[in-house]
Every structure is written in structure tokens, then in C-alpha cells.
């Protein structure tokens, strides 16, 4: 039964996966995570906290999750995440600075 729907970054998915009993799907998911995981859990939490503190009204949980998973390095990369809204230059620079400082 689904109790709550909330977007999760890959680090959060990995944490939840540890609590699940062993199965073929668990192993497949672990392989997938190893392939695409770019950050350590501590860094992911730091980025998330800083983005939430940045107080950007356009920034939703879904966007934060994608920023953590993809770690955009340029405005072009960041704009691929924000397909439904447009960020001004200050907002873009603030997000990119947070990501850059966390590496």
C-alpha cells in the first residue's frame, strides 16, 4: 500500500533499499545506483539543505532531487531540469554556486 508519494534522489533510494529484503530486483537496483550515483549521502544532504535555505520560490522538491542526481555545471544543464518554468540569471547562479561549492 502506498502511504506517501515523494520524489527521492538516488542517495535516498539507496538508503531505503538497505531496509528491503534481498531479491533479484534489489540487486538490479543496486547495480543501477552504482552506475548513476554521483554524490555521497552527506554531500547530497548538504546540497538539499542549502537549496532549501536559498529560499527560491520556483524551486520545488522535484527540482532539488534532479539537481542532486545530475549535479548541473552550467546554466544550460540546469535549464534541462527546469522545463516547466524559467529561472532568471540570479536564481540560476545561486543554484549553480551551491552545487559547485558542495563538490
C-alpha positions as CSV (number, residue, x, y, z in Angstrom):
1,X,0.0,0.0,0.0
2,X,1.3,3.5,-0.9
3,X,1.3,5.8,2.1
4,X,3.1,8.8,0.6
5,X,4.3,9.9,-2.8
6,X,7.5,11.9,-2.6
7,X,10.4,12.3,-5.1
8,X,13.6,10.7,-3.9
9,X,17.1,11.4,-5.0
10,X,19.3,8.4,-5.7
11,X,21.0,8.5,-2.3
12,X,17.7,8.4,-0.5
13,X,16.7,5.5,-2.7
14,X,19.9,3.7,-1.8
15,X,19.2,4.2,2.0
16,X,15.6,2.7,1.6
17,X,17.0,-0.2,-0.4
18,X,19.1,-1.3,2.5
19,X,15.9,-1.9,4.5
20,X,14.4,-4.2,1.9
21,X,14.9,-7.9,2.0
22,X,17.2,-9.5,-0.6
23,X,15.8,-10.2,-4.1
24,X,16.7,-10.0,-7.8
25,X,15.1,-6.6,-8.1
26,X,17.2,-5.3,-5.2
27,X,20.4,-6.4,-6.9
28,X,19.3,-4.9,-10.2
29,X,18.6,-1.6,-8.4
30,X,21.9,-1.6,-6.6
31,X,23.7,-2.1,-10.0
32,X,21.7,0.8,-11.4
33,X,22.5,3.0,-8.5
34,X,26.2,2.3,-8.7
35,X,26.2,3.3,-12.3
36,X,24.5,6.6,-11.9
37,X,25.1,7.7,-8.3
38,X,27.3,10.9,-8.4
39,X,27.4,12.0,-4.8
40,X,27.9,10.7,-1.3
41,X,24.9,10.8,1.0
42,X,26.5,13.6,3.2
43,X,27.0,15.8,0.1
44,X,23.5,15.1,-1.2
45,X,22.0,16.2,2.2
46,X,24.2,19.3,2.3
47,X,23.1,20.3,-1.2
48,X,19.5,19.7,-0.3
49,X,19.7,21.8,2.9
50,X,21.4,24.7,1.1
51,X,18.9,24.7,-1.8
52,X,16.0,24.7,0.7
53,X,17.7,27.6,2.6
54,X,18.2,29.5,-0.6
55,X,14.5,30.4,-0.4
56,X,13.8,30.3,-4.2
57,X,10.1,30.2,-4.7
58,X,10.3,28.4,-8.1
59,X,12.4,25.6,-6.6
60,X,10.2,22.5,-5.8
61,X,11.2,19.2,-4.2
62,X,11.2,17.5,-7.7
63,X,13.8,20.1,-8.9
64,X,16.0,19.6,-5.8
65,X,16.0,15.9,-6.4
66,X,17.1,16.2,-10.0
67,X,19.7,18.8,-9.2
68,X,21.3,16.4,-6.6
69,X,21.1,13.5,-9.1
70,X,22.5,15.3,-12.1
71,X,24.8,17.9,-10.5
72,X,24.5,20.5,-13.3
73,X,27.6,22.5,-14.1
74,X,26.2,25.1,-16.4
75,X,23.1,27.2,-17.0
76,X,22.3,25.0,-20.0
77,X,22.4,21.8,-17.9
78,X,20.2,23.5,-15.2
79,X,17.6,24.6,-17.7
80,X,17.1,21.0,-18.8
81,X,15.8,20.3,-15.3
82,X,13.5,23.3,-15.2
83,X,11.4,22.6,-18.3
84,X,8.1,23.9,-16.8
85,X,9.5,27.2,-15.5
86,X,12.2,29.7,-16.4
87,X,14.8,30.9,-13.9
88,X,16.3,34.3,-14.0
89,X,20.1,34.8,-14.0
90,X,20.4,35.3,-10.3
91,X,18.4,32.2,-9.4
92,X,20.5,30.2,-11.9
93,X,23.8,31.5,-10.5
94,X,22.7,30.8,-6.9
95,X,21.8,27.2,-7.7
96,X,25.0,26.6,-9.6
97,X,27.1,28.1,-6.9
98,X,25.5,25.8,-4.3
99,X,26.2,22.8,-6.5
100,X,29.8,23.9,-7.2
101,X,30.6,24.6,-3.5
102,X,29.4,21.2,-2.5
103,X,31.8,19.2,-4.7
